[in-house]
Amino acid sequence: MAVTMEAIKKLRAMTGAGMMDVKNTLVETDGDIEKATVLLRERGIAKADKKADREASEGYIGSYIHHNGKIATLVELNCETDFVARTEGFQELAKNLAIHVAMNNPSYLKREDVPQEVVDAEKDVLLAQAKEEGKPENIAAKIVEGRINKFYSEICLLEQAYIKDDKKTVEEFVKEGIATMGENMQIGKFSRISIGE
């Protein structure tokens, strides 16, 4: 099947991928836009993983103030070049992360940042709950491991379900940005202020 210019334009608009990547993927999938979208996404995330060790020393601070004026957030999003940091897409990504932080209130960026005493205290509580439910010691330990992962997904920004698409994590959302913009990106610091908290 011949790949039309209209299909190329449509897929580029949907994915943000480069012209040749879009054309080659459409050829590979016989013009099937849905299959091509999935394939481009998978390849983009694979490329993003390869870029993870590149230095990201430029960036932009995304901000958000909730409509009632009682919650405000700042999120530092880093990238490799000032050129990308100045793009509308990158700045929009930073703002979306700031909105996410406002709504989900993470305490830490990643699980490695959670102090061991916080993890130990949570494990003690989870173990007591499992035993209270009448679970044997060996089963209780497995239940605790499963529930501790849920605990991380509630308090660690990168592991939280992304607020605008709960089928992906914040980390996957950032990786999609990396795939689209072709540069390594990392969330630096973030801060949330709330009246009355």
GROMACS elastic network, one bead per residue, 0.5 to 0.9 nm:
[ bonds ]
;  ai    aj funct       b0    kb
    1    27     6  0.77627   500
    1    30     6  0.55919   500
    1    31     6  0.65422   500
    2    27     6  0.75984   500
    2    30     6  0.77125   500
    2    31     6  0.72654   500
    3     6     6  0.84300   500
    3     7     6  0.67374   500
    3     8     6  0.73866   500
    3    23     6  0.73401   500
    3    26     6  0.66344   500
    3    27     6  0.64391   500
    3    30     6  0.77117   500
    3    31     6  0.57966   500
    4     7     6  0.52690   500
    4     8     6  0.64990   500
    4     9     6  0.87913   500
    4    31     6  0.82872   500
    5     8     6  0.50415   500
    5     9     6  0.61708   500
    5    10     6  0.85740   500
    5    23     6  0.88476   500
    6     9     6  0.51541   500
    6    10     6  0.61296   500
    6    11     6  0.86580   500
    7    10     6  0.50581   500
    7    11     6  0.61216   500
    7    12     6  0.85011   500
    7    23     6  0.87351   500
    7    26     6  0.81683   500
    7    31     6  0.75573   500
    7    33     6  0.73956   500
    8    11     6  0.52785   500
    8    12     6  0.60812   500
    8    13     6  0.85861   500
    8    19     6  0.73710   500
    8    22     6  0.61998   500
    8    23     6  0.60542   500
    8    26     6  0.76238   500
    8    33     6  0.89463   500
    9    12     6  0.51398   500
    9    13     6  0.61535   500
    9    14     6  0.86547   500
    9    19     6  0.84051   500
    9    22     6  0.87017   500
   10    13     6  0.52049   500
   10    14     6  0.62803   500
   10    15     6  0.87661   500
   10    33     6  0.84662   500
   11    14     6  0.50044   500
   11    15     6  0.60473   500
   11    16     6  0.78400   500
   11    17     6  0.80395   500
   11    22     6  0.66512   500
   11    23     6  0.89196   500
   11    26     6  0.86533   500
   11    33     6  0.66516   500
   11    34     6  0.89807   500
   11    36     6  0.80003   500
   11    37     6  0.70943   500
   12    15     6  0.52905   500
   12    16     6  0.50161   500
   12    17     6  0.55740   500
   12    18     6  0.69843   500
   12    19     6  0.69558   500
   12    22     6  0.64602   500
   13    16     6  0.56683   500
   13    17     6  0.81826   500
   14    17     6  0.84235   500
   14    37     6  0.78715   500
   15    18     6  0.88692   500
   15    22     6  0.87142   500
   15    37     6  0.69064   500
   15    40     6  0.76838   500
   15    41     6  0.77647   500
   15   180     6  0.72300   500
   16   179     6  0.89160   500
   16   180     6  0.56020   500
   16   181     6  0.80082   500
   17    20     6  0.85167   500
   17    21     6  0.65225   500
   17    22     6  0.63184   500
   17    40     6  0.75936   500
   17    44     6  0.85189   500
   17   179     6  0.80050   500
   17   180     6  0.58345   500
   17   181     6  0.82864   500
   18    21     6  0.53122   500
   18    22     6  0.61530   500
   18    23     6  0.86771   500
   18   180     6  0.84482   500
   19    22     6  0.52237   500
   19    23     6  0.61782   500
   19    24     6  0.86333   500
   20    23     6  0.50394   500
   20    24     6  0.59513   500
   20    25     6  0.83436   500
   21    24     6  0.53007   500
   21    25     6  0.60183   500
   21    26     6  0.85278   500
   21    40     6  0.78541   500
   22    25     6  0.52383   500
   22    26     6  0.61355   500
   22    27     6  0.86619   500
   22    36     6  0.77923   500
   22    37     6  0.88030   500
   22    40     6  0.77002   500
   23    26     6  0.51866   500
   23    27     6  0.62510   500
   23    28     6  0.86313   500
   24    27     6  0.51017   500
   24    28     6  0.61294   500
   24    29     6  0.86925   500
   25    29     6  0.61560   500
   25    30     6  0.85150   500
   25    31     6  0.82326   500
   25    35     6  0.88315   500
   25    36     6  0.56325   500
   25    37     6  0.85236   500
   25    39     6  0.74031   500
   25    40     6  0.71869   500
   26    29     6  0.51236   500
   26    30     6  0.59459   500
   26    32     6  0.65194   500
   26    33     6  0.68492   500
   26    35     6  0.84485   500
   26    36     6  0.57574   500
   26    37     6  0.89560   500
   27    30     6  0.51343   500
   27    31     6  0.59469   500
   27    32     6  0.87055   500
   27    36     6  0.89264   500
   28    31     6  0.76525   500
   28    32     6  0.89386   500
   28    36     6  0.79982   500
   29    32     6  0.54870   500
   29    33     6  0.78591   500
   29    35     6  0.63933   500
   29    36     6  0.60237   500
   29    39     6  0.88268   500
   30    33     6  0.87764   500
   30    36     6  0.88991   500
   31    34     6  0.89923   500
   31    35     6  0.85702   500
   31    36     6  0.76849   500
   32    35     6  0.55131   500
   32    36     6  0.61088   500
   32    37     6  0.86601   500
   33    37     6  0.60171   500
   33    38     6  0.87122   500
   34    37     6  0.51489   500
   34    38     6  0.64648   500
   34    39     6  0.87375   500
   35    38     6  0.52458   500
   35    39     6  0.61847   500
   35    40     6  0.86220   500
   36    39     6  0.50430   500
   36    40     6  0.60111   500
   36    41     6  0.84894   500
   37    40     6  0.52190   500
   37    41     6  0.61581   500
   37    42     6  0.86983   500
   38    41     6  0.51544   500
   38    42     6  0.62471   500
   38    43     6  0.86726   500
   39    42     6  0.51887   500
   39    43     6  0.61682   500
   39    44     6  0.84421   500
   40    43     6  0.51529   500
   40    44     6  0.58884   500
   40    45     6  0.85956   500
   41    44     6  0.50148   500
   41    45     6  0.62192   500
   41    46     6  0.86329   500
   41   176     6  0.73767   500
   41   179     6  0.77979   500
   42    45     6  0.53410   500
   42    46     6  0.63333   500
   42    47     6  0.87457   500
   43    46     6  0.50351   500
   43    47     6  0.61826   500
   43    48     6  0.85635   500
   43   179     6  0.81160   500
   44    47     6  0.50238   500
   44    48     6  0.60936   500
   44    49     6  0.87277   500
   44   175     6  0.80468   500
   44   176     6  0.68736   500
   44   178     6  0.77713   500
   44   180     6  0.71094   500
   44   182     6  0.86778   500
   45    49     6  0.63100   500
   45    50     6  0.88105   500
   45   172     6  0.80730   500
   45   175     6  0.58967   500
   45   176     6  0.61996   500
   45   178     6  0.77608   500
   45   179     6  0.58481   500
   46    49     6  0.52512   500
   46    50     6  0.66572   500
   46   175     6  0.89791   500
   46   179     6  0.81937   500
   47    50     6  0.51544   500
   47    51     6  0.65126   500
   47    52     6  0.89870   500
   47   178     6  0.82042   500
   47   179     6  0.63806   500
   47   182     6  0.82393   500
   48    51     6  0.51392   500
   48    52     6  0.64264   500
   48   175     6  0.57657   500
   48   176     6  0.76229   500
   48   177     6  0.85643   500
   48   178     6  0.54523   500
   48   179     6  0.53355   500
   48   182     6  0.76331   500
   48   183     6  0.77476   500
   48   184     6  0.68746   500
   48   185     6  0.88648   500
   49    52     6  0.52968   500
   49    53     6  0.84154   500
   49   175     6  0.76751   500
   49   178     6  0.88613   500
   49   184     6  0.87335   500
   50    53     6  0.73127   500
   50    54     6  0.86319   500
   50   184     6  0.88641   500
   51    54     6  0.55935   500
   51    55     6  0.89687   500
   51   178     6  0.81712   500
   51   182     6  0.83960   500
   51   183     6  0.68512   500
   51   184     6  0.52980   500
   51   185     6  0.86351   500
   52    55     6  0.82447   500
   52   183     6  0.88308   500
   52   184     6  0.57008   500
   52   185     6  0.76618   500
   52   186     6  0.84254   500
   53    56     6  0.88313   500
   53   184     6  0.77584   500
   54    80     6  0.75871   500
   54   183     6  0.83449   500
   54   184     6  0.62021   500
   54   185     6  0.89131   500
   55    58     6  0.89934   500
   55    79     6  0.78113   500
   55    80     6  0.61597   500
   55   184     6  0.73755   500
   55   185     6  0.87844   500
   56    59     6  0.76742   500
   56    78     6  0.54361   500
   56    81     6  0.75578   500
   56   183     6  0.83662   500
   56   184     6  0.62902   500
   56   185     6  0.62658   500
   56   186     6  0.69130   500
   57    78     6  0.61514   500
   57    79     6  0.62059   500
   57    80     6  0.57640   500
   57    81     6  0.74930   500
   57    82     6  0.88723   500
   58    77     6  0.84823   500
   58    78     6  0.54287   500
   58    79     6  0.51809   500
   58    80     6  0.55758   500
   58    81     6  0.55493   500
   58    82     6  0.56184   500
   58    84     6  0.86460   500
   58    85     6  0.66496   500
   59    76     6  0.71686   500
   59    77     6  0.55068   500
   59    79     6  0.51701   500
   59    80     6  0.76142   500
   59    81     6  0.75885   500
   59    82     6  0.67992   500
   59    84     6  0.80647   500
   59    86     6  0.81610   500
   59    90     6  0.86719   500
   59    91     6  0.88296   500
   59   185     6  0.85131   500
   60    75     6  0.83196   500
   60    76     6  0.60714   500
   60    77     6  0.55293   500
   60    78     6  0.64903   500
   60    79     6  0.83288   500
   60    85     6  0.58595   500
   60    86     6  0.77460   500
   60    90     6  0.79987   500
   60    91     6  0.65597   500
   60    94     6  0.70476   500
   61    74     6  0.64162   500
   61    75     6  0.54180   500
   61    77     6  0.60891   500
   61    78     6  0.85025   500
   61    91     6  0.79184   500
   61    94     6  0.66222   500
   61    95     6  0.80096   500
   61    98     6  0.88188   500
   62    73     6  0.81237   500
   62    74     6  0.56781   500
   62    75     6  0.51075   500
   62    76     6  0.64222   500
   62    77     6  0.73098   500
   62    91     6  0.66365   500
   62    92     6  0.78459   500
   62    93     6  0.80009   500
   62    96     6  0.77823   500
   62    97     6  0.73195   500
   62    98     6  0.58157   500
   62    99     6  0.88698   500
   63    72     6  0.74400   500
   63    73     6  0.55734   500
   63    75     6  0.64325   500
   63    76     6  0.89316   500
   63    94     6  0.76370   500
   63    95     6  0.57042   500
   63    96     6  0.87636   500
   63    97     6  0.86306   500
   63    98     6  0.55295   500
   63    99     6  0.77918   500
   64    71     6  0.81880   500
   64    72     6  0.56000   500
   64    73     6  0.52937   500
   64    74     6  0.67280   500
   64    75     6  0.89238   500
   64    95     6  0.66283   500
   64    96     6  0.85175   500
   64    98     6  0.56355   500
   64    99     6  0.58803   500
   64   102     6  0.75040   500
   65    68     6  0.81237   500
   65    69     6  0.60757   500
   65    70     6  0.76341   500
   65    71     6  0.58557   500
   65    73     6  0.65774   500
   65    98     6  0.89055   500
   65    99     6  0.82509   500
   65   102     6  0.81893   500
   66    69     6  0.53283   500
   66    70     6  0.64819   500
   66    71     6  0.53162   500
   66    72     6  0.62651   500
   66    73     6  0.87458   500
   66    99     6  0.82358   500
   66   102     6  0.76398   500
   67    70     6  0.79123   500
   67    71     6  0.84055   500
   68    71     6  0.76112   500
   69    72     6  0.73773   500
   69   194     6  0.89582   500
   69   195     6  0.86588   500
   70   193     6  0.80088   500
   70   194     6  0.55830   500
   70   195     6  0.51711   500
   70   196     6  0.84590   500
   71   102     6  0.65298   500
   71   103     6  0.88772   500
   71   192     6  0.71782   500
   71   193     6  0.56940   500
   71   195     6  0.66165   500
   72    98     6  0.85036   500
   72    99     6  0.88569   500
   72   102     6  0.66165   500
   72   191     6  0.83039   500
   72   192     6  0.58000   500
   72   193     6  0.52551   500
   72   194     6  0.65382   500
   73    98     6  0.56510   500
   73    99     6  0.74232   500
   73   101     6  0.67523   500
   73   102     6  0.58717   500
   73   190     6  0.73395   500
   73   191     6  0.55088   500
   73   193     6  0.62874   500
   73   194     6  0.87482   500
   74    94     6  0.89480   500
   74    95     6  0.85218   500
   74    97     6  0.88431   500
   74    98     6  0.58262   500
   74   101     6  0.83633   500
   74   102     6  0.89333   500
   74   189     6  0.82655   500
   74   190     6  0.55538   500
   74   191     6  0.52677   500
   74   192     6  0.66688   500
   74   193     6  0.89917   500
   75    94     6  0.66098   500
   75    95     6  0.77320   500
   75    97     6  0.67551   500
   75    98     6  0.54232   500
   75   101     6  0.80210   500
   75   187     6  0.73257   500
   75   188     6  0.73000   500
   75   189     6  0.61648   500
   75   191     6  0.65568   500
   75   192     6  0.88077   500
   76    94     6  0.73219   500
   76    98     6  0.88590   500
   76   186     6  0.84961   500
   76   187     6  0.58918   500
   76   188     6  0.50160   500
   76   189     6  0.53941   500
   76   190     6  0.60923   500
   77    85     6  0.87129   500
   77    90     6  0.85893   500
   77    91     6  0.86293   500
   77    93     6  0.84763   500
   77    94     6  0.59091   500
   77    97     6  0.86578   500
   77   185     6  0.69036   500
   77   186     6  0.58768   500
   77   188     6  0.58399   500
   77   189     6  0.80434   500
   77   190     6  0.89551   500
   78    81     6  0.89040   500
   78    85     6  0.77377   500
   78   184     6  0.81389   500
   78   185     6  0.53746   500
   78   186     6  0.51601   500
   78   187     6  0.61216   500
   78   188     6  0.66243   500
   79    82     6  0.77803   500
   79    84     6  0.71278   500
   79    85     6  0.65312   500
   79    90     6  0.88304   500
   79   178     6  0.88692   500
   79   183     6  0.64385   500
   79   184     6  0.56674   500
   79   186     6  0.66620   500
   80    83     6  0.87024   500
   80    84     6  0.75915   500
   80    85     6  0.81470   500
   80   183     6  0.61129   500
   80   184     6  0.62089   500
   80   185     6  0.72107   500
   81    84     6  0.55917   500
   81    85     6  0.64297   500
   81    86     6  0.89304   500
   81   183     6  0.80525   500
   82    86     6  0.62129   500
   82    87     6  0.88853   500
   83    86     6  0.54970   500
   83    87     6  0.68516   500
   84    87     6  0.52701   500
   84    88     6  0.86912   500
   84    89     6  0.85166   500
   84    90     6  0.66289   500
   84   181     6  0.74177   500
   84   183     6  0.79902   500
   85    88     6  0.83591   500
   85    89     6  0.88637   500
   85    90     6  0.59955   500
   85    91     6  0.69043   500
   86    89     6  0.86427   500
   86    90     6  0.71809   500
   86    91     6  0.70554   500
   87    90     6  0.54445   500
   87    91     6  0.63827   500
   87    92     6  0.86144   500
   88    91     6  0.51875   500
   88    92     6  0.59813   500
   88    93     6  0.85676   500
   89    92     6  0.50816   500
   89    93     6  0.62127   500
   89    94     6  0.87781   500
   89   177     6  0.85449   500
   89   181     6  0.83484   500
   90    93     6  0.50677   500
   90    94     6  0.63974   500
   90    95     6  0.87547   500
   90   177     6  0.77313   500
   90   181     6  0.79565   500
   91    94     6  0.50466   500
   91    95     6  0.62348   500
   91    96     6  0.86419   500
   92    95     6  0.50095   500
   92    96     6  0.61204   500
   92    97     6  0.86008   500
   93    96     6  0.51070   500
   93    97     6  0.62941   500
   93    98     6  0.87202   500
   93   173     6  0.88999   500
   93   174     6  0.80043   500
   93   177     6  0.74770   500
   94    97     6  0.51173   500
   94    98     6  0.63171   500
   94    99     6  0.88080   500
   94   187     6  0.87830   500
   95    99     6  0.62853   500
   95   100     6  0.86060   500
   96    99     6  0.50382   500
   96   100     6  0.61930   500
   96   101     6  0.87004   500
   96   163     6  0.89281   500
   96   164     6  0.85449   500
   97   101     6  0.62153   500
   97   102     6  0.86439   500
   97   162     6  0.86939   500
   97   163     6  0.89862   500
   97   170     6  0.80450   500
   97   187     6  0.89844   500
   98   101     6  0.51091   500
   98   102     6  0.62552   500
   98   103     6  0.87892   500
   98   190     6  0.80391   500
   98   191     6  0.87741   500
   98   192     6  0.87057   500
   99   102     6  0.50744   500
   99   103     6  0.63512   500
   99   104     6  0.86359   500
   99   163     6  0.83495   500
  100   103     6  0.52605   500
  100   104     6  0.59226   500
  100   105     6  0.78562   500
  100   157     6  0.88376   500
  100   162     6  0.70103   500
  100   163     6  0.57185   500
  100   164     6  0.80790   500
  100   170     6  0.86851   500
  101   104     6  0.53031   500
  101   105     6  0.51232   500
  101   106     6  0.63690   500
  101   157     6  0.76031   500
  101   190     6  0.79087   500
  101   191     6  0.80259   500
  101   192     6  0.70074   500
  102   105     6  0.57582   500
  102   106     6  0.87251   500
  102   191     6  0.89834   500
  102   192     6  0.64447   500
  102   193     6  0.84284   500
  102   194     6  0.87103   500
  103   106     6  0.89747   500
  103   163     6  0.77521   500
  104   154     6  0.82089   500
  104   155     6  0.86366   500
  104   157     6  0.83856   500
  104   160     6  0.80875   500
  104   163     6  0.77435   500
  105   154     6  0.89278   500
  105   155     6  0.77281   500
  105   157     6  0.82695   500
  105   192     6  0.71657   500
  106   109     6  0.74170   500
  106   154     6  0.70399   500
  106   156     6  0.55700   500
  106   157     6  0.52550   500
  106   160     6  0.80520   500
  106   192     6  0.88860   500
  107   114     6  0.84633   500
  107   154     6  0.88028   500
  107   155     6  0.52460   500
  107   156     6  0.62463   500
  107   157     6  0.74207   500
  108   111     6  0.72800   500
  108   112     6  0.88195   500
  108   113     6  0.61260   500
  108   114     6  0.64341   500
  108   155     6  0.61745   500
  108   157     6  0.61854   500
  108   158     6  0.86458   500
  108   190     6  0.89167   500
  109   112     6  0.84188   500
  109   113     6  0.66952   500
  109   114     6  0.85497   500
  109   155     6  0.82564   500
  109   156     6  0.51192   500
  109   158     6  0.59734   500
  109   159     6  0.84446   500
  109   187     6  0.79435   500
  109   188     6  0.83179   500
  109   189     6  0.79566   500
  109   190     6  0.82031   500
  110   113     6  0.55683   500
  110   114     6  0.73084   500
  110   152     6  0.80953   500
  110   155     6  0.85274   500
  110   156     6  0.50146   500
  110   157     6  0.64008   500
  110   158     6  0.58164   500
  110   159     6  0.71474   500
  111   114     6  0.54434   500
  111   115     6  0.88542   500
  111   152     6  0.62129   500
  111   153     6  0.87126   500
  111   155     6  0.84523   500
  111   156     6  0.60721   500
  111   157     6  0.89786   500
  111   158     6  0.85688   500
  111   159     6  0.82499   500
  112   115     6  0.78552   500
  112   116     6  0.89733   500
  113   116     6  0.88832   500
  113   156     6  0.84872   500
  114   117     6  0.84721   500
  114   118     6  0.67777   500
  114   119     6  0.69842   500
  114   152     6  0.86239   500
  114   155     6  0.87867   500
  114   156     6  0.81625   500
  115   118     6  0.54076   500
  115   119     6  0.66355   500
  115   120     6  0.88458   500
  116   119     6  0.50558   500
  116   120     6  0.60437   500
  116   121     6  0.85214   500
  117   120     6  0.50043   500
  117   121     6  0.60240   500
  117   122     6  0.85405   500
  118   121     6  0.52069   500
  118   122     6  0.62375   500
  118   123     6  0.86490   500
  119   122     6  0.51598   500
  119   123     6  0.61382   500
  119   124     6  0.86664   500
  119   148     6  0.80359   500
  120   123     6  0.50445   500
  120   124     6  0.62068   500
  120   125     6  0.87408   500
  121   124     6  0.51433   500
  121   125     6  0.64144   500
  121   126     6  0.87463   500
  122   125     6  0.51313   500
  122   126     6  0.61514   500
  122   127     6  0.85378   500
  122   148     6  0.75522   500
  122   151     6  0.82199   500
  123   126     6  0.50169   500
  123   127     6  0.59461   500
  123   128     6  0.84847   500
  123   144     6  0.64293   500
  123   145     6  0.82436   500
  123   147     6  0.86482   500
  123   148     6  0.68724   500
  124   127     6  0.51399   500
  124   128     6  0.61736   500
  124   129     6  0.86256   500
  124   144     6  0.88006   500
  125   128     6  0.51876   500
  125   129     6  0.62464   500
  125   130     6  0.87461   500
  126   129     6  0.50254   500
  126   130     6  0.61840   500
  126   131     6  0.86525   500
  126   140     6  0.86384   500
  126   143     6  0.81957   500
  126   144     6  0.56923   500
  126   147     6  0.73129   500
  126   148     6  0.78999   500
  127   130     6  0.50932   500
  127   131     6  0.61893   500
  127   132     6  0.84929   500
  127   137     6  0.87987   500
  127   140     6  0.62776   500
  127   141     6  0.69111   500
  127   143     6  0.80282   500
  127   144     6  0.59455   500
  128   131     6  0.51725   500
  128   132     6  0.60464   500
  128   133     6  0.86348   500
  128   140     6  0.87698   500
  129   133     6  0.62790   500
  129   134     6  0.88583   500
  129   140     6  0.87814   500
  130   133     6  0.50844   500
  130   134     6  0.67271   500
  130   135     6  0.57483   500
  130   136     6  0.84260   500
  130   137     6  0.87089   500
  130   139     6  0.85033   500
  130   140     6  0.53400   500
  130   141     6  0.83302   500
  130   143     6  0.70578   500
  130   144     6  0.74630   500
  131   134     6  0.50243   500
  131   135     6  0.51497   500
  131   136     6  0.69188   500
  131   137     6  0.73216   500
  131   140     6  0.64636   500
  132   135     6  0.73757   500
  134   140     6  0.88031   500
  135   138     6  0.82349   500
  135   139     6  0.61311   500
  135   140     6  0.55428   500
  135   143     6  0.89671   500
  136   139     6  0.54115   500
  136   140     6  0.59174   500
  136   141     6  0.87134   500
  137   140     6  0.50305   500
  137   141     6  0.63160   500
  137   142     6  0.89729   500
  138   141     6  0.53529   500
  138   142     6  0.67944   500
  138   143     6  0.89548   500
  139   142     6  0.52425   500
  139   143     6  0.62696   500
  139   144     6  0.86987   500
  140   143     6  0.50020   500
  140   144     6  0.61535   500
  140   145     6  0.87774   500
  141   144     6  0.51135   500
  141   145     6  0.64882   500
  141   146     6  0.89512   500
  142   145     6  0.51722   500
  142   146     6  0.64885   500
  142   147     6  0.87205   500
  143   146     6  0.52147   500
  143   147     6  0.61545   500
  143   148     6  0.85319   500
  144   147     6  0.50622   500
  144   148     6  0.58922   500
  144   149     6  0.86498   500
  145   148     6  0.51817   500
  145   149     6  0.65588   500
  146   149     6  0.54327   500
  146   150     6  0.67907   500
  146   151     6  0.89889   500
  147   151     6  0.62625   500
  147   152     6  0.87590   500
  148   152     6  0.62855   500
  148   153     6  0.86339   500
  149   152     6  0.50837   500
  149   153     6  0.62719   500
  149   154     6  0.87730   500
  150   154     6  0.63689   500
  150   155     6  0.89394   500
  151   154     6  0.52178   500
  151   155     6  0.64587   500
  151   156     6  0.84437   500
  152   155     6  0.53184   500
  152   156     6  0.54800   500
  152   157     6  0.88432   500
  152   159     6  0.68728   500
  152   160     6  0.80984   500
  153   156     6  0.57285   500
  153   157     6  0.76430   500
  153   158     6  0.79888   500
  153   161     6  0.75277   500
  153   169     6  0.88774   500
  154   157     6  0.78777   500
  154   159     6  0.74789   500
  154   160     6  0.58706   500
  154   161     6  0.85200   500
  155   159     6  0.80490   500
  155   160     6  0.73982   500
  156   159     6  0.54971   500
  156   160     6  0.62954   500
  157   160     6  0.53532   500
  157   161     6  0.86592   500
  157   162     6  0.89960   500
  157   169     6  0.86966   500
  157   170     6  0.66927   500
  157   171     6  0.80802   500
  158   161     6  0.84015   500
  158   162     6  0.88148   500
  158   169     6  0.66032   500
  158   172     6  0.82098   500
  158   174     6  0.88164   500
  158   187     6  0.87821   500
  159   162     6  0.86029   500
  159   169     6  0.56054   500
  159   170     6  0.62373   500
  159   171     6  0.65014   500
  159   172     6  0.89094   500
  160   163     6  0.83570   500
  160   166     6  0.86002   500
  160   168     6  0.85126   500
  160   169     6  0.54355   500
  160   170     6  0.59372   500
  160   171     6  0.81964   500
  161   164     6  0.86884   500
  161   165     6  0.73785   500
  161   167     6  0.68509   500
  161   168     6  0.57724   500
  161   170     6  0.61591   500
  161   171     6  0.89719   500
  162   165     6  0.53905   500
  162   166     6  0.50906   500
  162   167     6  0.75466   500
  162   168     6  0.59251   500
  162   169     6  0.50093   500
  162   171     6  0.84620   500
  162   172     6  0.85539   500
  162   173     6  0.71491   500
  163   166     6  0.59152   500
  163   169     6  0.87363   500
  163   170     6  0.83068   500
  165   168     6  0.61552   500
  165   169     6  0.82506   500
  165   173     6  0.88147   500
  166   169     6  0.69554   500
  168   171     6  0.80031   500
  168   172     6  0.59038   500
  168   173     6  0.66982   500
  169   172     6  0.51382   500
  169   173     6  0.62903   500
  169   174     6  0.87455   500
  170   174     6  0.62490   500
  170   175     6  0.86084   500
  171   174     6  0.51825   500
  171   175     6  0.62277   500
  171   176     6  0.87278   500
  172   176     6  0.62031   500
  172   177     6  0.86839   500
  173   176     6  0.52055   500
  173   177     6  0.65499   500
  173   178     6  0.88963   500
  174   178     6  0.63351   500
  174   179     6  0.87252   500
  174   185     6  0.71120   500
  174   186     6  0.77316   500
  174   187     6  0.84592   500
  175   179     6  0.61738   500
  175   180     6  0.85783   500
  175   184     6  0.84846   500
  175   185     6  0.78116   500
  176   180     6  0.61602   500
  176   181     6  0.86049   500
  177   180     6  0.50595   500
  177   181     6  0.59912   500
  177   182     6  0.80594   500
  177   183     6  0.84969   500
  177   184     6  0.88913   500
  177   185     6  0.78099   500
  178   181     6  0.53129   500
  178   182     6  0.54389   500
  178   183     6  0.53938   500
  178   184     6  0.56589   500
  178   185     6  0.60549   500
  179   182     6  0.53698   500
  179   183     6  0.74579   500
  179   184     6  0.86289   500
  180   183     6  0.83655   500
  181   184     6  0.85331   500
  187   190     6  0.79295   500
  193   197     6  0.80348   500
  194   197     6  0.56537   500
